[in-house]
Amino acid sequence: VYVSSLLGERSEMVRDRLPLIVGSALGGLAFLVIAAIAILAIIFKSKRRENPYTDRLQQYISTRGKCS
């Protein structure tokens, strides 16, 4: 009798904490997704800046301005 009441209390505790556990897991997952998106955006922006065409265009504009 004691064991069954102990198991009943334990399952009740787990049931009460389930929303907290699920909410924490979903919050952590949302944080990871947002962090991954931010990292990808930073990488994408830095690669766009390192475009050799942009560097050549900038050099062309600066040398053209000096000649005239």
C-alpha positions in Angstrom: 0.0 0.0 0.0 2.8 2.4 0.9 4.6 1.7 -2.4 1.6 2.4 -4.6 0.9 5.7 -2.8 4.6 6.7 -3.2 4.4 5.9 -6.9 1.2 7.9 -7.2 2.8 10.9 -5.6 5.8 10.6 -7.8 3.7 10.4 -11.0 1.7 13.4 -9.8 5.0 15.4 -9.3 6.1 14.5 -12.8 2.7 15.5 -14.2 2.9 18.8 -12.4 6.4 19.5 -13.6 5.8 18.4 -17.2 4.7 21.9 -18.5 7.8 23.3 -16.9 10.1 20.8 -18.5 8.4 21.1 -21.9 8.5 24.9 -21.7 12.1 24.9 -20.8 13.0 22.6 -23.7 11.0 24.6 -26.2 12.6 27.8 -24.9 16.1 26.3 -25.2 15.3 25.1 -28.7 14.0 28.6 -29.7 17.2 30.2 -28.4 19.3 27.8 -30.4 17.3 28.4 -33.6 17.6 32.2 -33.1 21.3 32.0 -32.4 21.9 29.8 -35.5 20.0 32.3 -37.6 22.1 35.2 -36.2 25.3 33.4 -36.8 24.3 32.5 -40.4 23.3 36.1 -41.0 26.7 37.4 -39.7 28.6 34.9 -41.9 26.5 35.8 -45.0 27.1 39.5 -44.5 30.9 39.0 -44.0 31.1 36.9 -47.1 29.3 39.6 -49.1 31.8 42.2 -48.0 34.8 40.0 -49.1 33.6 40.0 -52.7 36.7 40.6 -55.0 34.4 42.4 -57.5 33.6 45.0 -54.8 37.3 45.5 -54.0 38.2 45.9 -57.7 35.3 48.4 -58.2 36.5 50.4 -55.2 40.1 50.5 -56.6 38.8 51.5 -60.0 36.7 54.4 -58.6 39.6 55.6 -56.4 42.2 55.5 -59.2 39.8 57.1 -61.7 39.2 60.0 -59.3 43.0 60.6 -59.0 43.6 60.8 -62.8 40.9 63.4 -63.6 
